[in-house]
Amino acid sequence: MIVRDATRKDAITKNKLDSLSSRKEKGLENFRAALASLVHSQISQIKSSDIDELRSQLKVLNFQQFNLERELDMTYDQCMHQYRTDLRTRLMSKANTYLHEMGSKISTALESKNETETRQKRGVFNTVARILWEGGSEQIQVTRYSVMTMQVTSALEKYVNQVKVLLSDEVSTARKQLDQKLGAELTPVVRQVLEENCNPELIARAIGGVVDSLYLEPFDLGIRLPGELHNRGTLKGKEAKEFMDEANSFVYGLENIAVQKISQFIQRLEKDVPKKISDIFIAALTVQTRMLEEQLNNFAQTIERLEKTSRDLEGVAS
């Protein structure tokens, strides 16, 4: 039995190592393919570029800098304002929907049972009745409460984590959409201002640099269960009722907490991102244009170096 267990553990370990090795190899292959694609793109760009056109582009860029700054920053500001407004609405909607769902689930954890019990009546007459003929009492209906606190605590912790993941995913999705929107909105602005005096690939790279420069922090709900809601075993009677009151108060109070967290998050987004991006774009476009100009000045050496790099990468693949 011990030998079989050891053999099975060895097999599991080997499978894990093989899987890890396979993922690493795939990751390296994807990286190599991306580098090869970039090299081929550079070769194609250099061969299709004209040094006089690049110099003309730099002159137009310098001449139209004021107009380009104004149009780019205005478009960027509109995109960011719409992004924050839409994101706030989406986060609030998701949080509210989940809050109502969780409130109904938690309320079912409190069990109640109606029982009949005998209660002694007050007064002298009732006391005498109990002594003489077992009277002086009445039957009443009593509600008995009980709750398994571990069930409630686990449900609340799971709920808070689910809300956190849900809202974090919403922020990640919105960020991807923002990146796409910035590219789609900024590109025509540049082309309109610079007209024909622009290299589409260099513009795309410069806008990509703008998008990459925008650090938007991830969303963290940051909510913990209060000490009163930690697991306390099975509670009955008054303690059970009080525990569920605390749980319900926590769930309903989450709405205010979520609203506050979301508002603070949106405020930080507005505060932390650059107020303008035209300077980032113009700097990136200028640097890339000058680099391409330098490569064209050393055309033969540059092409030879890039083609050698391409062959080396193909050799790694084989």
ZITALIN-V741546 format. One record per backbone hydrogen bond with DSSP energy under -0.5 kcal/mol. CO is the residue of the C=O (numbers start at 1). NH is the residue of the N-H. Records with the same first field share a line. If there is no record, write none. Layout:
# ZITALIN-V741546
CO->NH / NH
This chain:
# ZITALIN-V741546
1->5
2->6
3->7
4->8
5->9
6->10
7->11
8->12
9->13
10->14
11->15
12->16
13->17
14->18
15->19
16->20
17->21
18->22
19->23
20->24
21->25
22->26
23->27
24->28
25->29
26->30
27->31
28->32
29->33
30->34
31->35
32->36
33->37
34->38
35->39
36->40
37->41
38->42
39->43
40->44
41->45
42->46
43->47
44->48
45->49
46->49
50->54
51->55
52->56
53->57
54->58
55->59
56->60
57->61
58->62
59->63
60->64
62->65
64->68
65->69
66->70
67->71
68->72
69->73
70->74
71->75
72->76
73->77
74->78
75->79
76->80
77->81
78->82
79->83
80->84
81->85
82->86
83->87
84->88
85->89
86->90
87->91
88->92
89->93
90->94
91->95
92->96
93->97
94->98
95->99
96->100
97->101
98->102
99->103
100->104
101->105
102->106
103->107
104->108
105->108
106->109
107->110
109->111
111->146
113->115 / 144
115->142
117->140
119->138
123->127
124->128
125->129
126->130
127->131
128->132
129->133 / 135
130->134
136->121
138->119
140->117
142->115 / 144
144->113
145->237
146->111
147->149 / 235
148->151 / 152
149->153
150->154
151->155
152->156
153->157
154->158
155->159
156->160
157->161
158->162
159->163
160->164
161->165
162->166
163->167
164->168
165->169
166->170
167->171
168->172
169->173
170->174
171->175
172->176
173->177
174->178
175->179
176->180
177->181
178->182
179->183
180->184
181->185
182->186
183->187
184->188
185->189
186->190
187->191
188->192
189->193
190->194
191->195
194->197
196->198
198->200
199->203
200->204
201->205
202->206
203->207
204->208
205->209
206->210
207->211
208->212
209->213
210->214
211->214
213->215
214->216
215->217
226->229
227->230
233->149 / 232 / 235
235->147
236->239 / 240
237->241
238->242
239->243
240->244
241->245
242->246
243->247
244->248
245->249
246->250
247->251
248->252
249->253
250->254
251->254 / 255
252->255
253->257
254->258
255->259
256->260
257->261
258->262
259->263
260->264
261->265
262->266
263->267
264->268
265->269
266->270
267->271
268->272
269->273
277->281
278->282
279->283
280->284
281->285
282->286
283->287
284->288
285->289
286->290
287->291
288->292
289->293
290->294
291->295
292->296
293->297
294->298
296->299
298->302
299->303
300->304
301->305
302->306
303->307
304->308
305->309
306->310
307->311
308->312
309->313
310->314
311->315
312->316
313->317
314->318
